[in-house]
Amino acid sequence: VADPAELRVALFGTGFMGRTHSIAYAILPSFFPELPLVRRQVVVDVTEDLARRGAHQFGFAEWTTSWQEAIARSDIDIIDIVTPNDSHEPLANAALAAGKHVLCEKPLALTAAQARAMADQAKQSKGVAMVVFNYRRAPAVVEAKRLIESGAIGRVLTFRGLYLQDWAMPDGTPWSWRFSAERAGSGSLGDIGSHVLDIASFLVGDVVAVAAAAETFVPKRSLPGAAGHAAVDVDDCTIALLRFQGGAIGTLEASRFSHGRKNHLSFEISGTKGALSFNWERSNELNFYSAADSSNVQGFRTIVMGPANPGGDALWPIPGIGTGYIESQVFQVGEFVRAIVHGQEEGSSFAHGFKIQTVMEAIAAAAQNGAWTPVSTDETK
Ligand SMILES: NC(=O)c1ccc[n+]([C@@H]2O[C@H](COP(=O)([O-])OP(=O)(O)OC[C@H]3O[C@@H](n4cnc5c(N)ncnc54)[C@H](O)[C@@H]3O)[C@@H](O)[C@H]2O)c1
């Protein structure tokens, strides 16, 4: 069992997620003082300007535009990949081949075949490899799991998962890598639907078959800062029916075209004895209905997260102070560093990332062929 007093991270990418991961490393010791410090050593981006600005803004000691140089350094323990999806596979595989620990943003890859290659590489590497599914780390989501496992809602019958946003509505949003199959793999499905599928897998179990419909509402978009347009060849919205291993059935709706919904990652799970519901826009609240309550007081109760809930001992002294997006990334990074210390991946290994990718691929195929489609159950090597 390794017990390094200090780890050093090279961060690849200085965009939205580069920022949140950097904050998570910086404040990790105030949440988990028992874990090794993670030094923000070197930041990598494709231009000198981006890399230099990233180092300054995110508190890294050094910057470079060469990812090869960062991976080759013997003083770097962790490679954190927060780049667009098309670079996940080459960067992660090179890092794992060099024996580094790898944290990679979701979706793990562009395709299931790529994700399988990454999971195989992770199995052969001495490094710990995890894919970021930060939303499942929210105390309310972990409390939902605890309640399900304790039998509080009985056997799960149905799952309804939504991830709705409206930033891609026609007026105003220019083309970006998120609208390109070559760079993103898929649209709403991989970008936000992957989080719902992760939560479904975490709380209900494996998805074994799917049916689906998908649509691209705006087939071309203006190029940022330039004349002309580029094609959109990914889904703007995907809706799927899900069959789970244990007999439950469910739905997934992933859309960047839902007016009024900003970051509406929500689920409702009904079982034989009760139900649970959650919406990220009220991320401190878990709603729980118990059929065991006497009928005069039956109704969903709203539990406000606090020290008695999962992860609460790392948080604030009374309930209701609140946790948000950054805390979800701190919990994610904490789990990753704990896995390095203990030498094993917990919940979201690359093998899990591959499994989610196989469900997404089955959903994309089902949307094309209009038929119920089994999810491939092939294991990695
Ligand atoms: N977990 C979440 O909640 C969440 C949220 C948003 C994005 N993401 C994921 O995070 C990843 C990054 O998304 P983002 O929103 O930060 O994107 P972004 O476009 O804001 O930033 C990406 C950065 O990576 C840089 N880059 C591109 N190729 C690179 C390379 N080879 N080496 C180093 N840097 C490179 C770009 O120049 C840019 O600075 C994506 O995989 C996305 O799906 C996850």
The ligand as an SDF file (V2000), in Angstrom:
LIG
                    3D

 44 48  0  0  0  0  0  0  0  0999 V2000
  -18.2700   16.4640  -14.8540 N   0  0  0  0  0  0  0  0  0  0  0  0
  -18.8630   17.5440  -15.3110 C   0  0  0  0  0  0  0  0  0  0  0  0
  -19.7820   18.0830  -14.6880 O   0  0  0  0  0  0  0  0  0  0  0  0
  -18.3820   18.1700  -16.6020 C   0  0  0  0  0  0  0  0  0  0  0  0
  -18.8390   19.4430  -16.9660 C   0  0  0  0  0  0  0  0  0  0  0  0
  -18.3370   20.0220  -18.1430 C   0  0  0  0  0  0  0  0  0  0  0  0
  -17.4390   19.3150  -18.9230 C   0  0  0  0  0  0  0  0  0  0  0  0
  -17.0490   18.0650  -18.5490 N   0  0  0  0  0  0  0  0  0  0  0  0
  -16.0640   17.3040  -19.3780 C   0  0  0  0  0  0  0  0  0  0  0  0
  -14.7760   17.8780  -19.1770 O   0  0  0  0  0  0  0  0  0  0  0  0
  -14.0260   17.8530  -20.3840 C   0  0  0  0  0  0  0  0  0  0  0  0
  -13.5810   19.2770  -20.7250 C   0  0  0  0  0  0  0  0  0  0  0  0
  -14.7220   20.0930  -20.8250 O   0  0  0  0  0  0  0  0  0  0  0  0
  -14.6280   21.6890  -20.5870 P   0  0  0  0  0  0  0  0  0  0  0  0
  -16.0190   22.1550  -20.4200 O   0  0  0  0  0  0  0  0  0  0  0  0
  -13.6200   21.9830  -19.5390 O   0  0  0  0  0  0  0  0  0  0  0  0
  -14.0760   22.1310  -22.0240 O   0  0  0  0  0  0  0  0  0  0  0  0
  -13.4620   23.5490  -22.4520 P   0  0  0  0  0  0  0  0  0  0  0  0
  -13.6780   23.6540  -23.9050 O   0  0  0  0  0  0  0  0  0  0  0  0
  -13.9680   24.6280  -21.5230 O   0  0  0  0  0  0  0  0  0  0  0  0
  -11.9040   23.3870  -22.1280 O   0  0  0  0  0  0  0  0  0  0  0  0
  -11.0820   22.4190  -22.7610 C   0  0  0  0  0  0  0  0  0  0  0  0
   -9.6200   22.8940  -22.6810 C   0  0  0  0  0  0  0  0  0  0  0  0
   -8.7600   21.8240  -23.1370 O   0  0  0  0  0  0  0  0  0  0  0  0
   -7.7430   22.3840  -23.9710 C   0  0  0  0  0  0  0  0  0  0  0  0
   -7.1690   21.3190  -24.7970 N   0  0  0  0  0  0  0  0  0  0  0  0
   -7.6420   20.7640  -25.9300 C   0  0  0  0  0  0  0  0  0  0  0  0
   -6.8480   19.7550  -26.3340 N   0  0  0  0  0  0  0  0  0  0  0  0
   -5.8400   19.6610  -25.4460 C   0  0  0  0  0  0  0  0  0  0  0  0
   -4.6740   18.8310  -25.3140 C   0  0  0  0  0  0  0  0  0  0  0  0
   -4.4230   17.8640  -26.1820 N   0  0  0  0  0  0  0  0  0  0  0  0
   -3.8570   19.0290  -24.2510 N   0  0  0  0  0  0  0  0  0  0  0  0
   -4.1060   20.0090  -23.3510 C   0  0  0  0  0  0  0  0  0  0  0  0
   -5.1770   20.8360  -23.4340 N   0  0  0  0  0  0  0  0  0  0  0  0
   -6.0360   20.6610  -24.4470 C   0  0  0  0  0  0  0  0  0  0  0  0
   -8.4860   23.4770  -24.7250 C   0  0  0  0  0  0  0  0  0  0  0  0
   -7.6070   24.3990  -25.3370 O   0  0  0  0  0  0  0  0  0  0  0  0
   -9.3250   24.1030  -23.5960 C   0  0  0  0  0  0  0  0  0  0  0  0
   -8.5860   25.0570  -22.8650 O   0  0  0  0  0  0  0  0  0  0  0  0
  -14.9320   17.2080  -21.4390 C   0  0  0  0  0  0  0  0  0  0  0  0
  -14.6070   15.8430  -21.5460 O   0  0  0  0  0  0  0  0  0  0  0  0
  -16.3360   17.3720  -20.8620 C   0  0  0  0  0  0  0  0  0  0  0  0
  -17.2270   16.3520  -21.2550 O   0  0  0  0  0  0  0  0  0  0  0  0
  -17.4940   17.4980  -17.4120 C   0  0  0  0  0  0  0  0  0  0  0  0
  1  2  1  0
  2  3  2  0
  2  4  1  0
  4  5  1  0
  4 44  2  0
  5  6  2  0
  6  7  1  0
  7  8  2  0
  8  9  1  0
  8 44  1  0
  9 10  1  0
  9 42  1  0
 10 11  1  0
 11 12  1  0
 11 40  1  0
 12 13  1  0
 13 14  1  0
 14 15  2  0
 14 16  1  0
 14 17  1  0
 17 18  1  0
 18 19  2  0
 18 20  1  0
 18 21  1  0
 21 22  1  0
 22 23  1  0
 23 24  1  0
 23 38  1  0
 24 25  1  0
 25 26  1  0
 25 36  1  0
 26 27  1  0
 26 35  1  0
 27 28  2  0
 28 29  1  0
 29 30  1  0
 29 35  2  0
 30 31  1  0
 30 32  2  0
 32 33  1  0
 33 34  2  0
 34 35  1  0
 36 37  1  0
 36 38  1  0
 38 39  1  0
 40 41  1  0
 40 42  1  0
 42 43  1  0
M  CHG  2   8   1  16  -1
M  END
$$$$
